[in-house]
Amino acid sequence: MQIGIDSFVATNADPVTGTTVSPVQRIADLMEEIALADQVGLDHFGIGEHHRGEYLDSAPTILLAAAAARTKQIRFTSAVTVLSAADPVRVFQEFATLDLVSQGRAEMIVGRGSFIEAFPLFGLALDDYDDLFTEKLDLLLKLRESTQVNWSGRHRPALTGQGVFPRPLQNPLPVWLGVGGTPASFIRAGTLGLPLMVAIIGGEPHRFKPLIELYRNAGARAGHAPEQLKVGLHCLGYVADSNQQAADEFFPGYAQAFTAIGKERGWPPTTRAQFDALIGPTGALHVGDADHVVEKILRVHEALGGIDRFSFQMSVASLPHQPLMHAIELLGTQVAPMIRQALA
């Protein structure tokens, strides 16, 4: 199982001290975090894409390219690329360039995202939400297959054999499909034979088993080999030296972020009781010491019939830089080795 980190490069004020790190400092801290993740042997680092004031990840390929120059082995991915609001030609060119800069360490996770700000920002109609994604994914996969593409659709001018450059070092450039809880999305990923990245931010992960079975069954019906149908999880998590320390450090920022989102979406404020339930044995939050987190990941691995990748999302909690660096060190030196040994 691959173990890595996803970041949204959050810039919310520290909920305990009230201090806010400048954007310049936050980007500098991010580069140190990625460099450390590479040094301690984590497999991948992903950066999301948002167009909101509390995040600095609106141009993830630029951030990943900067990190590529400071690292040697870690792979780079989006988490996720909001393909519905982007031009697939430019998306392919940017990630192909990242692949060349990183010498073959780039991949992308494409999805529709969990926020809608990109639609009015780029002049798109929210009513076209699914149609935009379906059409643009089709074009992106065709661009991956061939330098010259003949293609037409409703939402972008047609391509009539123009060349799309540069070409990536990897052939094909890895493309994962990022999904939430919509059955049609799982079926689409399986039918296309794309690896699946499931975002689980609440509830109980084992409840996703029927959806993952839909994915695997759709892939089998489409003739794709089982080893092609990889499953990854994007989950909120954090590792510290003890369970109590991890919970106490992660909760304030977690509550701040989800209470703010809740105001937009009609959810009640986040409580400590809810949080404590989610960090329990079957909850979606992987927060605790290394032993506790490893135990939860292995339990989810078994419950879902095997997973190939696990990505920790820690930046949502607006943690200070040094605790976050320590968590990355624990992930690389304790969590990942224990999981690899258990699954060897």
N, C-alpha and C positions, 0 to 999 in steps of 0.2 A: 504494500500500500504506500502510495506517495503521500507525504505530509508537507503541507506548506501553509502559506499565509495569504489572505486577501486584505487589502486596505482600501478605504474610501478617502484617506488623507483628510480626516475630519479636523476642523479647527474650532470646535466649540470650546467655550471657557471651561477650565477645570472646575467641576461642580463643588469641590471642597474648598479651594483657595480663591476661586473667581478669576484667576489669571488667564490670559489668553496669549498664546504663542503667535508671533508674527508669521505671515505666510512664508517669508524667506526662511525663517528658522524652522518652520514645520517641514518645508521641502528638504532642508539640510538634514533634519532628523530622519526623514524618510529614507534618504540615501544611506545613512548609517544603519538603519534598521535592515535594509535590503542587503547591504554588505555583510552584516553579521549573520543574517539568514543563510547567505552563501557560505560563510566561513564555518558555520556549525553543521553544515550538511543537509539543510532542508532542500526539498525537491523543487519547489516552485514558489513564486511570489506573484500575486495578481493585484491589479489596481482597477478599481471600478470606474464608472463614468456617470457623473452627475452634473447637473447644471443649476446648482443651488449654492447659496452663500456660505453654508457651513462645510462645504467640501472643496478640496483643491484638485479634483481629479477629472476636470472636464476634457483634458488632453492626455489620456493615459499613455499613449505611445511615446510621447516626448519624455515623460517621467521614466518609463521603462528603458528607453534608449540611453538616458543619462545613467541609469543604474547598470546597464549592460557594460558600460566602460569601466565599472568598478568591480566587476564580478567575473567569475571564471566558469562556474558549473550550473548554478541555479537557473531554472527555466522561468520564462516570463509569460504572463497571460493577462488578458483583460478579465474583469469580474463585475459586470459584463459589459461588452460593447453593445450600446443601444442601437441595434441595426435598423430598427424601424425609422429612426430619425437621421440616418446617415446615408451617404452615397456608397454603395458597395464597392465601386471602383476605388474610391479614396481609401476606404477601410482596407481593402486588399493591398493597395500600394503601401500604406503606412506599416502594416504588419509584415509585408514582404521586406521592407526596408529594415524594420526592427530585426527580422530574422538574419539579415546580412550583417547588421551591426553586432549582433550577439553571437554570430557564427553558428546559427542553427538552433537557437534556444527559445524561439518565439512560438506562440500559439495564441489562439483567441477563443473566448467563450462568448457567443452571441446570444442575445435575448431581447426582450422587450422592456426590461427594466421595471422597477417597482414605483417609479415616480413618472409624472407626465409633463414636467416642465419643458422637455425637449420639443414637444409637439408644437406649441405656439411659438417657441423660440426660433424654430426653423420653418415656420409657415406651413405646418402639416395639420391635417384634420384628425382629431381624436376618433372620429367615427370610422376612420380607415385603419384603426389600430392593428387588427389582425391581418388585413389584406396587405398593408405595407410590409409587415414582417415576412409574410409568406413569399411575396414577390421578390423582396430584396435578398432573402436567404437563397432563393433559386438562382439569382444572378451571382451572388458571392461564390456559390459552389461551382458554377460554370466557369467563373474567372479562375478558380483554383485549378480546374482541370485543363484549361487551355489558354494560351497567350492571346489568340484571336477568338473573339466571341461574337456570334450573331444572336441577338436577343432583343425582345421587345416586351414592354409591360405598360401599365397604366400610370405609374408614378415616377418614371424616369425616362428621358429620351432613349431611343433604341440604340443598340450597338450593332454596327454592320461590318464586323470584322476588324475593327481597330485593334492594335496591339496594346496590351496593358502591361506596363513595366514599372519597377523591376520584378523579376521573378525571384521567389525566395530560395534559400539554400535547401531547405527541406522540401521534398516532393512526395506526398502533398504536405502543404502547410497544415498543421493540426487545427481543426475547428471543432469545438464542443458546442452543444446546445444547452443554454442555461434555461431552467424551467422553475416554476413555482409549484402550484398544485392542480393545474388544469390537465385532465386526462388526455385531451387532444394533443397537447404539447409533448407528452411522453410518447404517444403513438407516433407522432411526426418524427421525433428523434430516432426511434427504432426503425421506422420505415426507411429513413435516409441512411441508416447505419452510422449515425454520428454518436460519439461519446456524449454522455449525459451528465450535466452538473445540476444538482438539485439544491435549491436554496431552502434551508430549514431554519427558521428563526423563532419558532414557537411550537407549542404542542409537544407531541411525542414522536421521535423519528421512526419508530417501528410501524407507525400507521401509514407510512409511505410505501410499505411493501407491495400492496396491490397495484399502485401506480408504476412501480419499478417492474413488476411482473408484466404489466401492459407493455412497457417499453421493450422488455426482452422478448416477449411473444411476438410483437410487431416486427422486431428485427429478424427473428427466426423465420416468420412468414415471408419476409422480403428477401430471404436467402443470405443474410449476413452471418458470418461466423461468430460464435459466442465470444471469442476473445476480442472481437471488434467492438462489442457492445459494452464499453466501459461505463462505470457509474462512479461519480464523484459527489461529495457533499460539501456544501458551503454552510458553515455553522458558526454561530457566535460562541466564542470561547476565550479562555485566559488561564494561564498557568502561573502559580506562585509557589512559595516554599511550603505553604500549608493550605488546607481547604478553607479555613476561616479567613486567612489573609487574602486569598484569591477572591472570595466572595465579597469581603469588605471593600477591596480596592475596585472591583469591577462594577459593583451595584450602583454607586452614585451616578457615574456617567451613563450607564445603561438606562437607568430610570429617567435621567434628564433627556436622553435622546428619544426614547420611546414615548414619554409623556408629550414631548413636543410634536412628534408625528401623530400621536393619538388625537391631539387637538385638531389637526387637519382632517382626520379620518373618522372622528366620532367615537374614539376609544376612551375609556376612563383612564385616569392617571395610573401609572405603574406603581405597584406596591412591593414592599419587601417580601410579603408572603407569597405573591405570585412568583417573584424571582427565586425564592428558596425552593419552591416546587419545581421550577424549571432546571435548577442545578442538581436536583435529586437523581436517583438512579435511572429513571426512564425519561427525564425531561430533555429538552432540546439544547440547553446551554451546557457547554463543556467547560466548566469553571471549577478549578480546584488544584490540588497538587498533582504531580506527574502521575502517581499511581492511580488516583481517582479518575483523571482524564483518560488514561490508557484503558482502564477498565470499561469506561463508558463507550469509547470508540470501538473496542473489541465487541462489546455487547451489540452495538448498532450494526457492525460488520456482519455478525452472525444473524441478526434479526432480518436484515435486508438481503440475505443470500449472497453476501460478498460485495465489498466496495473497493474501488481501485485508487481513490484519491480522497483525502480529507483536507479541507482548507479552513483554517481558523480566521475568523473575522474579529479582530480585537479593537480596531480603531474606533468603533462606534461608541466606546465607553470613554473617549477623551482622556485616556490615561497619560500621565506624564512620561516623558521620553525614557527615563532610566528604568522605571518598572516595566515598561514595554520592552526595552532591550533585554532585561533579565528574563522576561517571559519567552522571548525568542531564543535565548540561550538554553533555557530549560526544554523548549520544544525540540531543539536540535540535538542536545546532549543526553536527554533522558527520555522524553516521550517518543520520538521517532525511533531510536534504537530499541526500546522495549516493544513497540508494535512490530517492527521488522523481525525481531527475534521470535515473538509469539506466532507470527504468521509464516515463518520460514519453513 
